[in-house]
Amino acid sequence: MTAAHTAIANPADPRHWQEVDAAYQQLLRDVQRSEPHPWLLVQTLATTVSRRVLYGALSLEPGWRLLDVGTGFGPVAVEAAGAFGCLAVGVDVDVDVLARTARVRDALRGSTWLADPPGGRPTSGNTEMAAPGASASDVAGDVVLTAGDARQLPFADEAFDAVTARFVLQHLPSPTTTAAELVRVVRPGGVVCVVEADDGLSLTYPEPPAVVRRLQDAYVAAQHARGGDRFMGRKVASLLDDVGVEVTSVLVMPQAGYGVVPPSSLGRCLLHDRLAAVADEIVMLGLLSYDEVRDGLEAIATSDFGAQTAVDGHLAVIGRRR
Ligand SMILES: C[S@@+](CC[C@H](N)C(=O)[O-])C[C@H]1O[C@@H](n2cnc3c(N)ncnc32)[C@H](O)[C@@H]1O
């Protein structure tokens, strides 16, 4: 086993994350061969700055078992395992995403970032995953990926020292059930951290054309109709308090920039594909006409919005299970 992971020396130094960044860039290149704009992966990369600010506030310790719920491409699991020497378990309902996340994990095993699993580094296959509830033999600094539903987690009570859920509750119609599950699987005194977006903390100046703004508003309305909530960030602290978390901090992790985002950029493709994915739903719900959706998507794909200031704040609520 290689256990060369080290505590964070200077996480603000981009060189600290070089191996992780290289592994995710490689995944992006691989995925783009069959899927030109994998929006969730692009979003994972686009929110790196605000994510990494979080780690300093989490007080994770080497050897801790960390559960990351709705792990997606696994950035929190991979980064926390390597930076702190935790055994990170990433759980998600989407097994296709997990298979891709496993490629990043496998590429990093045996590097200076992740430890090798018991029995050494796998030589074949890149989709190795643990059965639900597996102990993963407690290898500090490694990541285990497993399929499971956040509303009914496949883990025993108090199985983890810390639990994280980033950008997950906003998608679920029953956030209280999920919040209670997060608390159930963490030991008393263990760390609970939920990170959410809140559209009240996002702004762009000058605003995009009206046809695009209308489409963005319809996207928010469609998510609400599905039981999701784009204003989840402000609600997380009360939600956690209600299910047994002593909230110790609420942080805003900002990202901001100024410049022209050309139609061909990944950021613009991310916006386009995120909205295109719900185009039919928006029309079916009667939020916009087919023509309005088409015009909005076309403007995103082709129009020059000029230089814009874009500000985004993500809210992290951190606490301890009572
Ligand atoms: C926006 S992504 C966030 C991924 C990751 N946490 C991150 O910070 O990049 C939301 C993830 O939640 C997962 N998800 C949605 N509903 C879920 C559920 N009921 N149980 C577990 N995961 C779920 C999705 O498959 C997706 O991977």
Ligand as a Chemical Component Dictionary entry (heavy atoms), coordinates in Angstrom:
data_LIG
# 
_chem_comp.id                   LIG 
_chem_comp.type                 NON-POLYMER 
_chem_comp.pdbx_formal_charge   0 
_chem_comp.three_letter_code    LIG 
# 
loop_
_chem_comp_atom.comp_id 
_chem_comp_atom.atom_id 
_chem_comp_atom.alt_atom_id 
_chem_comp_atom.type_symbol 
_chem_comp_atom.charge 
_chem_comp_atom.model_Cartn_x 
_chem_comp_atom.model_Cartn_y 
_chem_comp_atom.model_Cartn_z 
_chem_comp_atom.pdbx_ordinal 
LIG C1  C1  C 0  -25.326 18.557 -8.694 1  
LIG S1  S1  S 1  -24.719 16.961 -8.355 2  
LIG C2  C2  C 0  -23.543 17.258 -7.059 3  
LIG C3  C3  C 0  -22.416 16.248 -7.076 4  
LIG C4  C4  C 0  -21.332 16.467 -6.017 5  
LIG N1  N1  N 0  -21.876 16.435 -4.675 6  
LIG C5  C5  C 0  -20.538 17.733 -6.237 7  
LIG O1  O1  O 0  -20.400 18.526 -5.303 8  
LIG O2  O2  O -1 -20.017 17.918 -7.353 9  
LIG C6  C6  C 0  -26.040 16.145 -7.515 10 
LIG C7  C7  C 0  -25.791 14.656 -7.348 11 
LIG O3  O3  O 0  -26.799 14.118 -6.484 12 
LIG C8  C8  C 0  -27.164 12.849 -6.971 13 
LIG N2  N2  N 0  -28.497 12.505 -6.457 14 
LIG C9  C9  C 0  -29.685 13.014 -6.832 15 
LIG N3  N3  N 0  -30.667 12.426 -6.137 16 
LIG C10 C10 C 0  -30.089 11.542 -5.287 17 
LIG C11 C11 C 0  -30.587 10.633 -4.311 18 
LIG N4  N4  N 0  -31.879 10.531 -4.068 19 
LIG N5  N5  N 0  -29.686 9.878  -3.646 20 
LIG C12 C12 C 0  -28.358 9.969  -3.899 21 
LIG N6  N6  N 0  -27.832 10.806 -4.815 22 
LIG C13 C13 C 0  -28.693 11.581 -5.506 23 
LIG C14 C14 C 0  -27.110 13.006 -8.484 24 
LIG O4  O4  O 0  -27.011 11.749 -9.136 25 
LIG C15 C15 C 0  -25.865 13.872 -8.640 26 
LIG O5  O5  O 0  -24.708 13.087 -8.801 27 
# 
loop_
_chem_comp_bond.comp_id 
_chem_comp_bond.atom_id_1 
_chem_comp_bond.atom_id_2 
_chem_comp_bond.value_order 
_chem_comp_bond.pdbx_ordinal 
LIG C1  S1  SING 1  
LIG S1  C2  SING 2  
LIG S1  C6  SING 3  
LIG C2  C3  SING 4  
LIG C3  C4  SING 5  
LIG C4  N1  SING 6  
LIG C4  C5  SING 7  
LIG C5  O1  DOUB 8  
LIG C5  O2  SING 9  
LIG C6  C7  SING 10 
LIG C7  O3  SING 11 
LIG C7  C15 SING 12 
LIG O3  C8  SING 13 
LIG C8  N2  SING 14 
LIG C8  C14 SING 15 
LIG N2  C9  SING 16 
LIG N2  C13 SING 17 
LIG C9  N3  DOUB 18 
LIG N3  C10 SING 19 
LIG C10 C11 SING 20 
LIG C10 C13 DOUB 21 
LIG C11 N4  SING 22 
LIG C11 N5  DOUB 23 
LIG N5  C12 SING 24 
LIG C12 N6  DOUB 25 
LIG N6  C13 SING 26 
LIG C14 O4  SING 27 
LIG C14 C15 SING 28 
LIG C15 O5  SING 29 
# 
